[in-house]
Amino acid sequence: MRVVLAEDLHLLREGLVLLLRAHGFEVVAAVESGPDLLAALIEHRPDVAVVDVRLPPTFTDEGLQAALTARRQIPGLPVLVLSQHVEQLYARELLADGTGGIGYLLKDRVFNAEQFIDAVRRVAGGGTAMDPEVIAKLLASNSRNEPVVRLTPREREVLELMAEGRSNAAIGQRLFLSESAVGKHTANIFAKLDLVPSDDDNRRVLAVLAYLNDK
């Protein structure tokens, strides 16, 4: 699986390269700036891009903007964004494009190798890997919206875990519920959000996030 990595901190970048290679990924480019990232994505068309939001030269949103520009030229390009903090604007901008795998992780998660590698694989496979803190912030920012208010506390818990890309079985294990009970909560969530349920978990999660994002 081919990866393009963008991270301006040398030690972290080299550490991520070693970690990815140790788990069978081929790092075809490891860059440190927004312009270099865009060029690498267009040239290599990787299976997944792992991108720091803030890169030189401006250290604002160079990484994210380079990834979004590349996605316009390579529709569905899987992108896993790394950020030091929960930045709702960046999360919303990433989620606005509902095609292909997407992820938003806080950099703290990088130090848990298993979680990080699982997120990279999930996004590369077209799935979703959203940091729980990011999802909590997005849900909180939409807490005044009538459809979201209608969700019960348990349904909100299920929604947050869905947004992390977890299956009904995994949600059930986390919340100590049967898979059928999770299925009922999921159906209720879609009904309250006026969304048609889908058998495709990834499309389902993206639809929920896009709905919340647009409100």
SVG drawing of the C-alpha trace seen along z (x, -y; Angstrom):
<svg xmlns="http://www.w3.org/2000/svg" viewBox="-38 -32 52 41">
<polyline fill="none" stroke="black" stroke-width="0.4" points="0.0,0.0 1.5,-3.3 1.6,-6.3 2.5,-10.0 3.4,-11.5 3.6,-15.3 5.0,-16.4 7.3,-19.4 8.9,-18.1 11.9,-16.0 12.0,-13.6 8.2,-12.9 8.3,-12.5 11.1,-10.0 9.4,-8.1 6.2,-7.9 8.1,-6.6 9.7,-3.9 6.4,-3.0 4.5,-2.8 7.3,-0.7 7.3,1.7 3.6,2.4 4.0,3.1 3.3,-0.3 5.5,-1.7 6.2,-5.4 6.7,-6.8 7.3,-10.3 7.9,-12.0 7.7,-15.8 7.7,-18.8 5.8,-21.6 2.4,-22.3 3.8,-22.8 5.9,-19.6 2.9,-17.7 0.7,-18.7 3.4,-17.8 4.0,-14.4 0.2,-13.6 -0.2,-14.4 2.9,-12.5 2.5,-9.4 -1.3,-9.1 -0.9,-7.1 -3.3,-4.7 -3.5,-7.1 -2.1,-10.5 -1.1,-11.2 -1.1,-15.0 -0.2,-17.4 -2.7,-20.4 -0.1,-23.1 2.9,-23.0 5.4,-25.5 5.5,-28.1 2.6,-29.7 2.0,-27.2 -1.7,-27.8 -3.6,-25.2 -1.1,-24.4 -1.3,-20.7 -5.1,-20.5 -5.4,-22.8 -2.8,-20.8 -4.8,-17.6 -8.1,-19.2 -6.6,-20.5 -5.2,-17.1 -8.6,-15.5 -10.1,-17.7 -7.7,-16.4 -7.8,-12.8 -11.4,-12.2 -11.7,-10.0 -8.0,-10.3 -8.0,-8.9 -6.7,-11.5 -5.9,-11.1 -5.3,-14.5 -3.2,-15.0 -3.6,-18.0 -2.2,-19.2 -5.6,-20.4 -9.3,-20.0 -9.9,-22.6 -13.5,-22.5 -13.1,-24.6 -10.5,-22.2 -12.6,-19.2 -15.6,-20.7 -13.7,-21.5 -12.4,-18.0 -15.8,-16.5 -17.4,-18.7 -16.1,-16.5 -17.9,-13.2 -16.0,-11.0 -13.2,-8.6 -11.7,-7.7 -11.2,-10.5 -9.8,-10.8 -8.9,-13.4 -6.7,-12.4 -5.1,-14.4 -1.3,-13.9 -1.5,-12.3 -3.0,-9.3 0.1,-8.9 1.9,-7.7 -0.5,-4.7 0.9,-2.7 -2.0,-0.3 -4.7,-3.1 -2.7,-5.1 -2.0,-2.1 -5.6,-1.0 -6.7,-4.5 -4.4,-4.6 -5.7,-1.3 -9.3,-2.2 -8.9,-5.5 -6.9,-3.8 -9.8,-1.3 -12.3,-4.1 -13.5,-4.3 -13.6,-6.9 -11.3,-7.5 -12.4,-10.4 -10.8,-11.2 -13.4,-11.0 -12.5,-14.5 -13.2,-15.9 -16.6,-14.2 -17.5,-15.4 -16.6,-19.0 -18.6,-18.7 -21.6,-17.3 -21.4,-20.0 -21.2,-22.8 -24.4,-21.5 -26.2,-20.9 -28.8,-23.6 -30.0,-21.9 -33.4,-20.4 -32.6,-17.0 -29.6,-16.5 -31.4,-17.6 -33.9,-14.8 -31.2,-12.1 -31.1,-10.4 -27.8,-10.3 -27.4,-6.7 -28.1,-7.5 -25.4,-10.3 -22.9,-7.7 -23.7,-5.4 -23.4,-8.2 -20.0,-9.2 -18.7,-5.7 -20.3,-5.4 -18.4,-8.5 -15.1,-6.9 -15.8,-4.2 -16.8,-1.4 -19.1,1.4 -22.3,2.2 -20.5,5.2 -17.6,3.0 -20.1,0.4 -21.9,3.1 -18.7,4.3 -17.8,0.8 -21.2,-0.1 -22.0,3.5 -25.0,3.8 -26.1,6.6 -25.5,6.0 -29.3,6.0 -29.7,3.3 -27.1,1.2 -29.0,1.7 -32.2,0.4 -30.3,-2.7 -28.8,-3.2 -32.2,-3.0 -33.6,-5.6 -30.7,-7.9 -31.3,-7.9 -35.1,-8.4 -34.5,-11.4 -31.9,-12.9 -34.2,-12.2 -31.5,-10.1 -32.1,-6.9 -30.2,-4.0 -27.5,-2.4 -25.8,1.0 -22.5,-0.7 -21.1,-1.7 -18.7,-4.3 -21.3,-6.0 -23.6,-6.0 -21.1,-7.7 -20.2,-10.3 -23.8,-11.1 -24.4,-11.7 -21.3,-13.9 -22.1,-15.8 -25.6,-16.4 -24.3,-17.7 -21.6,-19.7 -24.1,-21.6 -26.4,-22.7"/>
</svg>
